[in-house]
């Protein structure tokens, strides 16, 4: 019976997720992922999206809708192209 009372005290998933986003200063799953990228990775995505240097250091919530769309498109493009190289070894990469 102790187990049932413990289960009822677990907060809903939405509350837990919201707390995590707040803890890591992000408002979305994408924002959380962006915040955890290295500066070099952010720079590569921003370069591909033709964004400015300042975009490397700001959060997604500080970008306007056009900047977000360009960045999202660039990330998707890099991911699609990069997967084609996953199975190629360095010796085959000449």
Secondary structure, DSSP 8 states (H G I E B T S, - for coil): -HHHHHHHTS--HHHHHHHHHHHTT-SSHHHHHHHTS-HHHHHHHHHHTT--GGGGGS-GGGS-HHHHHHHHHHHHHHHHHHHTTTT--GGG--
